[in-house]
Amino acid sequence: MRIGELATRAGVSVRALRYYEEQKLLKSVRSPSGQRHYPDSAVDRVLLIQQLYAAGLSSRTILGLMPCIETGETHPALLERLSAERDRIVAQIGNLVSARDKLDELIASATSGS
């Protein structure tokens, strides 16, 4: 599929896809006229990249995880990195839940006082 179709199917901008290629997170094959073409599997890859970015991972970290994602093979250093990222995300979730609970308290007290 061409870049515009991938952008539409994945819900991202063409600019984002070009950035992912610059960061070596996404690969395309060029046609003789220079147009980018992607396999159907690129949609899932872009969605995963988006999830990992949303979780706070950097391009460099995501790039380091891609071999594991693609093959399922790991090594001790990669497992350590995966565990560290997971722990960071768990802590982030805890902070978000605490913030949500505080907002719930504020909303409850504001609506009960009306």
TANORRA-V98268 format. One record per helix or strand. SS is the DSSP state (A for helix, B for strand). FROM is the first residue (numbers start at 1). TO is the last residue. Records with the same first field share a line. If there is no record, write none. Layout:
BEGIN
SS: FROM-TO ; FROM-TO
END
This chain:
BEGIN
B: 2-2 ; 29-30 ; 36-37
A: 3-10 ; 14-22 ; 42-54 ; 59-71 ; 76-112
END
